[in-house]
Amino acid sequence: MSEATEMAAESLHLQRTARIAGTPRILIIDDENAIRESLETLLTLEGFTVTLAGDGASGLDLLSRNEYDLLLLDLALPGESGIDLLPRIVEMQPNLPVIMITAFGTVGNVVDAIRAGAENFVQKPWDNEKLLADIRTAIAKHKAEEEVIQLKRTLKQRYNFENIVGKSEPMLRLFDLISQVAPSRSTVLLQGESGTGKELIAKALHANSPRRDHPFVPVNTGAVPSDLLESTLFGHVKGAFTSAISAKKGLFEIANGGTLFLDEIGTMNMDMQAKILRVLQDRRFMHLGGVQEIQVDVRIIAATNVNLQEAVREGRFREDLFYRLNVITLELPPLRLRREDIPLLAAHFLKFYADENGTETPSLTPETLRIMMDHEWPGNVRELENAMERGVVLATSNAITPDLLPAQLTGSTYSASLLDHKPDASLFDLMEEIERRIISDRLERCHWNQTEAAEYFKIPLSTLNQKIKRLSVEIKKRIRD
């Protein structure tokens, strides 16, 4: 492999790693401008990031330099046809799902396209809902397959013990348990507050298990509407419900041979709990609207930030499902119970985001570290990570000073000083004074540029102006460079 080829492959790998959790990216190769614009409008409105190419050469050039989640490829391109291009596309990005689009959908064309590596075939004029359903299905499958590849590459980097940072006693005990539990087939229940890293632990269990070469499929059951959750997990047959215009595989099938991570399982309604229990017992299920049983080999890792035993007592969670899930329970400690890990985690995230932003890794000032060590961290590791990312982005020197920390970390300092100076003030007055000081401090640091301050606070300029007026914040003349 030439040096240029190696560099291109490394660039694509880095893009793939950064893109896994991002917005799905779709490349459209079609010589008709109206078709490209129509597809771009449809897919952009659905939340996809779309790139356009008007011919095969331009499309191949884009594919050589960028990673995509799906390719919509016209069959009848000028010069080489879409089918002629497919072998080179597969060579460039072997796992990229390709949906062929054509006005001439003969049986021969379909067979040739599938043999050449296409995922599906859509005929012009297409049905928008069916096309979107095909695209989502193809991307979901691609994501699951890509996760396997990424886990292989990052087994010794991001998702193993090297990336679960900690030297505290609670974390050392957790590491020992992960080592023992990972090789087994047993169901695992992860319990811990929000932000303690339950998905990271689930990935570590999967990556250190015999299932590591098969998909790891996560789903936040609390984020999926209850009327869609059954279809999401078990799939459906065509016509199972009004919008079921085509059959769809569920996540249990996609995860076959691997691991299905059910996050926030405590939010499931009782009907879904019964269906999950049946799969755990029999390892069989049926598509929504289907009549044929499907057998799967899936390891379940469930997670919750609620007390399931209490939910059982209150009748909100099935007792039989709780005992099925509670084969092995791992308790994830909150950050306030592992404070000695805060400097390690901070250093880890500072380096990560500095590398990501191409800047020198900053350090924490002693006062900043003191504030962080005193904070209760209700958002746990996720809150700490966000604070360090913010510090890296906003830092103008090699030091993370207290003013770069989020307001919820530094607000207690304001409160203490205010209580000393205004012992008779009401809570409302104290809160207004804190907000006034924070806004005034930021305006001064922005040289009284209100637009820059509004961007810092992530609020509209009009909202900031209203607060300035209501709180009687003194505005000084803007200092220009």
C-alpha positions as CSV (number, residue, x, y, z in Angstrom):
1,M,0.0,0.0,0.0
2,S,1.4,3.4,-1.0
3,E,2.0,6.2,1.5
4,A,-0.8,8.3,-0.1
5,T,-3.2,5.3,0.1
6,E,-2.3,4.7,3.7
7,M,-2.9,8.4,4.5
8,A,-6.3,8.4,2.8
9,A,-7.3,5.2,4.7
10,E,-6.2,6.8,8.0
11,S,-8.2,9.9,7.2
12,L,-11.3,7.9,6.5
13,H,-10.8,5.9,9.7
14,L,-10.6,9.1,11.7
15,Q,-13.8,10.4,10.0
16,R,-15.5,7.2,10.8
17,T,-14.6,7.3,14.4
18,A,-15.7,10.9,14.8
19,R,-19.0,10.3,12.9
20,I,-20.4,7.2,14.7
21,A,-22.7,9.2,17.0
22,G,-23.3,12.1,14.6
23,T,-25.9,13.0,12.0
24,P,-26.2,10.4,9.2
25,R,-24.5,11.5,6.0
26,I,-25.9,10.6,2.6
27,L,-24.2,11.0,-0.8
28,I,-26.4,11.3,-3.9
29,I,-24.9,10.6,-7.3
30,D,-27.4,11.5,-10.0
31,D,-26.9,13.5,-13.3
32,E,-30.4,15.1,-13.2
33,N,-30.3,18.4,-11.2
34,A,-34.0,18.2,-10.4
35,I,-33.7,14.7,-8.9
36,R,-30.7,15.8,-6.8
37,E,-32.5,18.9,-5.5
38,S,-35.7,16.9,-4.8
39,L,-33.8,14.3,-2.8
40,E,-31.7,16.9,-1.0
41,T,-34.9,18.7,0.2
42,L,-36.6,15.5,1.3
43,L,-33.6,14.2,3.2
44,T,-32.5,17.5,4.7
45,L,-36.0,18.0,6.2
46,E,-35.7,14.5,7.8
47,G,-32.4,15.5,9.5
48,F,-29.8,13.9,7.2
49,T,-26.7,15.7,6.0
50,V,-26.7,15.5,2.2
51,T,-23.8,15.8,-0.3
52,L,-24.5,15.9,-4.1
53,A,-22.5,14.8,-7.1
54,G,-23.6,15.1,-10.7
55,D,-21.5,12.4,-12.2
56,G,-19.6,9.2,-11.4
57,A,-16.2,10.8,-11.3
58,S,-17.2,13.5,-8.9
59,G,-18.9,10.9,-6.7
60,L,-15.9,8.6,-6.6
61,D,-13.7,11.6,-5.7
62,L,-16.0,12.4,-2.8
63,L,-16.0,8.8,-1.6
64,S,-12.2,8.7,-1.7
65,R,-12.0,11.6,0.8
66,N,-15.1,11.3,3.0
67,E,-17.1,8.8,5.0
68,Y,-20.9,8.4,4.4
69,D,-23.6,6.4,5.9
70,L,-25.5,5.7,2.7
71,L,-25.2,6.2,-1.1
72,L,-28.1,6.9,-3.4
73,L,-26.8,6.0,-6.9
74,D,-28.5,6.6,-10.2
75,L,-28.3,3.7,-12.6
76,A,-28.2,5.7,-15.9
77,L,-25.2,8.0,-15.4
78,P,-23.4,9.6,-18.4
79,G,-20.3,7.5,-19.3
80,E,-20.1,4.6,-16.8
81,S,-23.4,3.4,-15.4
82,G,-24.2,3.1,-11.7
83,I,-23.7,-0.6,-11.9
84,D,-20.3,-0.2,-13.6
85,L,-19.3,2.1,-10.7
86,L,-20.4,-0.2,-7.9
87,P,-17.2,-2.5,-7.8
88,R,-15.0,0.6,-7.3
89,I,-17.4,2.0,-4.7
90,V,-17.4,-1.3,-2.8
91,E,-13.6,-1.4,-2.9
92,M,-13.4,2.2,-1.5
93,Q,-16.0,1.7,1.3
94,P,-16.9,-2.0,1.6
95,N,-19.6,-1.5,4.2
96,L,-21.3,1.5,2.6
97,P,-25.0,0.7,1.9
98,V,-26.0,1.6,-1.7
99,I,-29.5,2.2,-2.9
100,M,-29.8,2.3,-6.7
101,I,-32.3,4.7,-8.3
102,T,-33.6,4.4,-11.8
103,A,-36.5,5.0,-14.1
104,F,-36.0,1.6,-15.7
105,G,-36.5,-1.0,-13.0
106,T,-36.3,-4.2,-14.9
107,V,-35.7,-7.6,-13.2
108,G,-32.3,-7.8,-14.9
109,N,-31.2,-4.4,-13.6
110,V,-32.3,-5.3,-10.1
111,V,-30.4,-8.6,-10.2
112,D,-27.3,-7.0,-11.6
113,A,-27.3,-4.2,-9.0
114,I,-27.8,-6.6,-6.0
115,R,-25.0,-8.9,-7.3
116,A,-22.7,-5.9,-7.7
117,G,-23.2,-4.9,-4.1
118,A,-26.3,-2.7,-3.9
119,E,-28.4,-2.9,-0.8
120,N,-31.7,-2.0,-2.4
121,F,-33.4,-0.7,-5.6
122,V,-35.8,2.2,-5.9
123,Q,-37.7,3.1,-9.1
124,K,-38.5,6.7,-10.2
125,P,-40.9,8.2,-9.4
126,W,-40.5,6.9,-5.8
127,D,-42.8,7.0,-2.8
128,N,-41.2,9.3,-0.2
129,E,-42.3,7.3,2.8
130,K,-41.0,4.0,1.4
131,L,-37.7,5.6,0.3
132,L,-37.2,7.1,3.8
133,A,-38.1,3.7,5.4
134,D,-35.5,1.9,3.1
135,I,-32.9,4.5,3.9
136,R,-33.4,4.3,7.7
137,T,-33.3,0.5,7.6
138,A,-30.1,0.5,5.5
139,I,-28.4,3.1,7.8
140,A,-29.4,1.2,11.0
141,K,-27.9,-2.0,9.6
142,H,-24.7,-0.1,8.4
143,K,-24.3,1.5,11.9
144,A,-24.5,-1.9,13.6
145,E,-22.0,-3.4,11.2
146,E,-19.7,-0.4,11.6
147,E,-19.9,-0.7,15.3
148,V,-18.3,-4.2,15.1
149,I,-15.4,-2.8,13.0
150,Q,-14.9,0.1,15.4
151,L,-15.0,-2.1,18.5
152,K,-12.3,-4.3,17.0
153,R,-10.1,-1.3,16.3
154,T,-10.7,0.4,19.6
155,L,-10.6,-2.7,21.8
156,K,-7.4,-1.5,23.4
157,Q,-8.2,2.2,23.1
158,R,-11.6,3.8,23.8
159,Y,-14.0,1.1,25.1
160,N,-11.8,-1.1,27.2
161,F,-10.5,-0.5,30.7
162,E,-7.9,2.0,29.5
163,N,-10.7,4.4,28.7
164,I,-12.8,3.8,31.8
165,V,-10.7,6.2,33.8
166,G,-10.4,5.7,37.5
167,K,-8.1,4.6,40.3
168,S,-10.6,4.9,43.2
169,E,-11.6,1.9,45.2
170,P,-15.1,1.8,43.8
171,M,-13.8,1.8,40.3
172,L,-11.1,-0.9,40.9
173,R,-13.9,-3.1,42.3
174,L,-15.9,-2.4,39.2
175,F,-13.0,-3.3,36.9
176,D,-12.6,-6.7,38.7
177,L,-16.3,-7.4,38.2
178,I,-16.2,-6.5,34.5
179,S,-13.3,-8.9,34.0
180,Q,-15.3,-11.7,35.6
181,V,-18.6,-11.0,34.0
182,A,-17.7,-10.1,30.4
183,P,-16.9,-13.6,29.2
184,S,-20.2,-15.1,30.4
185,R,-23.6,-15.3,28.6
186,S,-25.5,-13.9,31.6
187,T,-27.8,-10.9,31.5
188,V,-26.3,-7.9,33.3
189,L,-28.1,-5.1,35.0
190,L,-26.2,-1.8,35.3
191,Q,-27.5,0.6,38.0
192,G,-26.3,4.1,38.5
193,E,-27.2,7.7,38.3
194,S,-27.5,9.5,35.0
195,G,-24.0,10.3,33.6
196,T,-22.1,7.6,35.4
197,G,-21.1,5.9,32.1
198,K,-23.5,3.0,31.8
199,E,-23.2,2.7,28.1
200,L,-19.4,2.8,28.3
201,I,-19.4,-0.1,30.8
202,A,-21.9,-2.0,28.5
203,K,-19.5,-1.5,25.6
204,A,-16.6,-2.7,27.7
205,L,-18.5,-5.9,28.7
206,H,-19.3,-6.5,25.0
207,A,-15.7,-5.8,23.8
208,N,-14.2,-8.2,26.3
209,S,-16.7,-11.0,25.6
210,P,-16.8,-13.8,23.0
211,R,-19.4,-11.7,21.2
212,R,-17.0,-8.9,20.4
213,D,-17.0,-9.7,16.6
214,H,-20.8,-9.3,16.5
215,P,-23.0,-6.2,16.8
216,F,-23.3,-4.1,19.9
217,V,-26.7,-2.4,19.5
218,P,-27.7,0.3,22.0
219,V,-31.2,1.7,22.4
220,N,-32.5,4.2,24.9
221,T,-36.0,2.8,25.6
222,G,-37.0,5.9,27.4
223,A,-36.4,8.0,24.3
224,V,-38.5,5.9,22.0
225,P,-42.3,6.6,22.1
226,S,-44.1,3.6,23.6
227,D,-46.2,3.0,20.5
228,L,-43.0,2.7,18.4
229,L,-40.8,0.7,20.9
230,E,-42.2,-2.7,20.0
231,S,-41.6,-2.1,16.3
232,T,-38.1,-0.8,17.0
233,L,-37.1,-3.8,19.1
234,F,-39.0,-6.6,17.3
235,G,-39.5,-5.2,13.8
236,H,-42.8,-5.4,11.9
237,V,-44.3,-7.0,8.7
238,K,-45.7,-4.9,5.9
239,G,-49.2,-3.6,6.8
240,A,-48.8,-4.2,10.6
241,F,-49.9,-0.6,11.1
242,T,-50.9,2.4,9.0
243,S,-47.4,3.6,8.2
244,A,-45.8,0.1,7.9
245,I,-45.4,0.4,4.1
246,S,-42.6,-2.3,4.1
247,A,-41.3,-4.9,6.4
248,K,-38.6,-3.9,8.9
249,K,-36.1,-5.8,11.0
250,G,-36.0,-5.0,14.7
251,L,-32.9,-4.4,16.9
252,F,-33.1,-7.9,18.3
253,E,-32.5,-9.3,14.8
254,I,-29.8,-6.8,14.1
255,A,-28.0,-7.7,17.4
256,N,-28.2,-11.4,16.7
257,G,-25.0,-13.1,17.9
258,G,-24.0,-9.9,19.8
259,T,-25.3,-7.6,22.6
260,L,-28.4,-5.5,22.9
261,F,-28.1,-2.7,25.4
262,L,-31.4,-1.6,26.8
263,D,-30.9,1.8,28.4
264,E,-33.4,3.3,30.8
265,I,-35.3,0.0,31.0
266,G,-37.2,1.3,34.0
267,T,-39.3,3.5,31.8
268,M,-40.9,0.6,29.8
269,N,-44.6,0.1,30.2
270,M,-46.0,-3.2,31.5
271,D,-46.9,-4.6,28.1
272,M,-43.4,-4.1,26.7
273,Q,-42.0,-5.6,29.9
274,A,-44.0,-8.8,29.3
275,K,-42.7,-9.0,25.7
276,I,-39.0,-8.5,26.8
277,L,-39.5,-11.2,29.5
278,R,-40.7,-13.7,26.9
279,V,-37.6,-13.1,24.8
280,L,-35.3,-13.5,27.8
281,Q,-37.0,-16.8,28.7
282,D,-37.5,-18.3,25.2
283,R,-35.0,-16.4,23.0
284,R,-37.9,-16.1,20.5
285,F,-40.2,-13.4,19.4
286,M,-42.5,-12.4,16.5
287,H,-42.5,-9.4,14.3
288,L,-45.3,-6.9,15.0
289,G,-48.2,-8.2,12.9
290,G,-46.3,-11.4,12.1
291,V,-47.2,-15.0,12.9
292,Q,-43.8,-16.7,12.6
293,E,-41.5,-17.0,15.5
294,I,-37.9,-15.9,15.1
295,Q,-35.1,-17.3,17.3
296,V,-32.1,-15.1,18.3
297,D,-29.0,-15.4,20.3
298,V,-28.6,-12.0,22.0
299,R,-27.0,-11.1,25.3
300,I,-29.0,-8.4,27.1
301,I,-27.4,-5.7,29.1
302,A,-29.9,-3.4,30.7
303,A,-29.4,-0.1,32.5
304,T,-31.5,2.1,34.7
305,N,-31.1,5.1,37.0
306,V,-34.2,4.3,39.0
307,N,-34.6,1.8,41.8
308,L,-36.2,-1.2,40.2
309,Q,-36.9,-2.9,43.5
310,E,-38.9,0.2,44.6
311,A,-40.6,0.2,41.2
312,V,-41.6,-3.5,41.7
313,R,-43.1,-2.6,45.1
314,E,-45.1,0.2,43.6
315,G,-46.4,-2.0,40.8
316,R,-44.5,-0.1,38.0
317,F,-42.2,-2.9,37.1
318,R,-42.7,-6.6,36.7
319,E,-41.2,-8.7,39.5
320,D,-40.5,-11.6,37.2
321,L,-38.7,-9.4,34.7
322,F,-36.7,-7.8,37.5
323,Y,-35.4,-11.2,38.6
324,R,-34.6,-12.1,35.0
325,L,-32.5,-9.0,34.6
326,N,-31.0,-9.1,38.0
327,V,-28.8,-12.1,37.3
328,I,-25.7,-10.0,37.7
329,T,-25.9,-6.4,38.9
330,L,-23.1,-3.9,38.6
331,E,-23.5,-0.7,40.6
332,L,-21.8,2.3,39.0
333,P,-20.6,4.8,41.7
334,P,-21.5,8.5,41.4
335,L,-18.7,10.9,40.9
336,R,-19.1,12.4,44.3
337,L,-18.1,9.0,45.8
338,R,-15.0,8.8,43.7
339,R,-13.6,12.3,44.0
340,E,-10.0,11.1,43.7
341,D,-10.8,10.3,40.1
342,I,-11.8,13.9,39.3
343,P,-8.2,15.1,38.4
344,L,-7.7,12.0,36.3
345,L,-11.0,12.4,34.4
346,A,-10.4,16.1,33.9
347,A,-6.9,15.4,32.4
348,H,-8.3,12.7,30.2
349,F,-11.1,15.0,28.8
350,L,-8.8,18.0,28.5
351,K,-6.4,16.1,26.3
352,F,-9.2,14.5,24.3
353,Y,-10.9,17.8,23.4
354,A,-7.6,19.6,22.9
355,D,-6.6,16.9,20.4
356,E,-10.0,17.1,18.8
357,N,-9.7,20.9,18.4
358,G,-6.1,20.9,17.4
359,T,-4.9,23.0,20.4
360,E,-2.4,22.5,23.2
361,T,-3.8,20.7,26.2
362,P,-4.5,23.2,29.0
363,S,-4.2,22.5,32.7
364,L,-6.4,23.4,35.7
365,T,-5.4,26.2,38.1
366,P,-5.4,25.2,41.8
367,E,-8.5,27.3,42.4
368,T,-10.3,25.6,39.5
369,L,-9.4,22.2,40.8
370,R,-10.6,23.1,44.3
371,I,-14.0,24.2,43.0
372,M,-14.3,21.0,41.0
373,M,-13.3,18.8,44.0
374,D,-16.0,20.6,46.1
375,H,-18.7,20.3,43.5
376,E,-21.4,17.5,44.0
377,W,-21.5,16.6,40.3
378,P,-25.2,15.8,40.0
379,G,-24.6,15.1,36.3
380,N,-21.6,12.9,37.2
381,V,-18.9,12.1,34.5
382,R,-21.0,13.5,31.7
383,E,-21.2,16.8,33.5
384,L,-17.5,16.8,34.1
385,E,-16.8,16.0,30.4
386,N,-19.0,18.9,29.3
387,A,-17.2,21.3,31.7
388,M,-13.8,20.3,30.3
389,E,-14.9,20.5,26.7
390,R,-16.2,24.0,27.4
391,G,-12.9,25.0,29.1
392,V,-10.9,23.8,26.1
393,V,-13.0,25.7,23.6
394,L,-13.1,29.0,25.6
395,A,-9.5,29.0,27.0
396,T,-7.3,31.8,25.7
397,S,-4.2,30.5,27.5
398,N,-2.9,27.2,28.8
399,A,-4.8,27.5,32.0
400,I,-8.5,26.6,32.8
401,T,-9.4,29.3,35.3
402,P,-12.6,29.3,37.4
403,D,-14.4,31.8,35.1
404,L,-14.3,29.2,32.3
405,L,-16.3,26.7,34.4
406,P,-20.1,26.5,33.9
407,A,-22.2,28.7,36.2
408,Q,-23.5,25.7,38.2
409,L,-20.0,25.1,39.4
410,T,-19.1,28.6,40.4
411,G,-22.6,29.8,41.5
412,S,-22.0,28.6,45.1
413,T,-19.1,31.1,45.4
414,Y,-21.4,34.0,44.4
415,S,-24.1,32.8,46.9
416,A,-21.7,32.6,49.8
417,S,-20.4,36.1,49.3
418,L,-23.9,37.5,48.8
419,L,-25.1,35.9,52.0
420,D,-22.3,37.6,53.9
421,H,-23.1,41.1,52.4
422,K,-26.9,40.8,52.2
423,P,-28.1,38.7,55.1
424,D,-31.7,40.0,54.9
425,A,-32.1,39.5,51.1
426,S,-34.8,37.2,49.8
427,L,-34.0,34.2,47.7
428,F,-35.4,36.0,44.6
429,D,-33.1,39.0,45.2
430,L,-30.0,36.8,45.7
431,M,-30.8,34.9,42.4
432,E,-31.2,38.1,40.5
433,E,-27.9,39.4,41.9
434,I,-26.1,36.2,40.9
435,E,-27.5,36.5,37.4
436,R,-26.6,40.2,37.3
437,R,-23.0,39.5,38.3
438,I,-22.6,36.6,35.8
439,I,-23.9,38.7,32.9
440,S,-21.7,41.7,33.9
441,D,-18.6,39.5,34.3
442,R,-19.1,38.0,30.8
443,L,-19.8,41.3,29.2
444,E,-16.6,42.7,30.6
445,R,-14.6,39.7,29.3
446,C,-16.3,40.2,25.9
447,H,-15.3,43.9,25.9
448,W,-19.0,44.7,26.2
449,N,-19.8,43.0,22.9
450,Q,-23.4,41.8,23.6
451,T,-23.6,39.6,20.5
452,E,-20.5,37.7,21.7
453,A,-21.9,37.4,25.2
454,A,-25.2,36.1,23.9
455,E,-23.4,33.4,21.9
456,Y,-21.4,32.5,25.0
457,F,-24.6,32.0,27.0
458,K,-26.2,30.2,24.0
459,I,-29.3,32.5,24.1
460,P,-30.7,34.9,21.5
461,L,-29.4,38.5,21.6
462,S,-32.9,39.8,22.3
463,T,-33.1,37.6,25.4
464,L,-29.8,38.9,26.7
465,N,-30.9,42.5,26.1
466,Q,-34.1,41.9,28.0
467,K,-32.1,40.5,31.0
468,I,-29.7,43.5,30.9
469,K,-32.7,45.9,31.0
470,R,-34.6,43.9,33.7
471,L,-31.5,43.5,35.9
472,S,-30.2,47.0,35.3
473,V,-26.8,45.7,34.3
474,E,-24.5,48.6,33.8
475,I,-23.2,48.7,30.2
476,K,-19.9,50.4,29.6
477,K,-18.6,51.7,26.3
478,R,-17.3,48.8,24.2
479,I,-13.5,48.8,24.1
480,R,-12.3,48.2,20.5
481,D,-9.0,46.6,19.6
